[in-house]
Amino acid sequence: MMDTKIRFWLIFLTSAFIIMLSVTTVAFSPVTMEEGEVQNIAVGGNTYHIEILIIEDTNPITVTFKVNNQITSQLTEGSSYALQVATLEVLDIILNEAGEAGSGDTVVFT
């Protein structure tokens, strides 16, 4: 996963001082994985062993991950799961119904 650092400058004005704080955040490129796929993804000096356990065709559609041998709760699009020094955020869940060309069900997350 490629990361890009974004720096924000916050400036506070008080009666006698100007306070300037620099805040750095890390933005990551989205990752797309198929149901059953496994990847090691490095974030902030930590490596996460991520597996897509199951994508369920329910209403709403859910995905369950296994991260470093911990099984997450069922997550939906827009939901997140706190990791050690990062947050796994589900952006999109794509079902590939039988008969369609392409691979299996996929999930896009950061």
C-alpha positions, 0 to 999 in steps of 0.5 A: 500500500503506497502512502502519501503524507499530507501536512496541515498547518493550523494557525491560532491567533491570540491577543499576544501570540501567534501559535502555529502547529504542524499536523501530518496525516497519512493518506493511503491508496485504496486496496482491492481484494477478493473474498479469500485473498490474503495480503500483508499491508504495512502501515506506520511501521506495522505490518498487518496480515489481512484476509477477506474471510467472507463477503455476504449478500445480505441487506446491507452487504457485509464483509468480515476480515481476519487481521493478524488472526483476529476476526472483525465484526461484519462491516458494511460500506462506510464502516471502519474497524480500529487496528493497532495504529491505523483504522481499516475503512471499508469504501466499497463492496462489490458482488460478482453475481454468477454468470458475470465475467470477472473474478469473485466478490471484492472489497475496496478499503483503506 
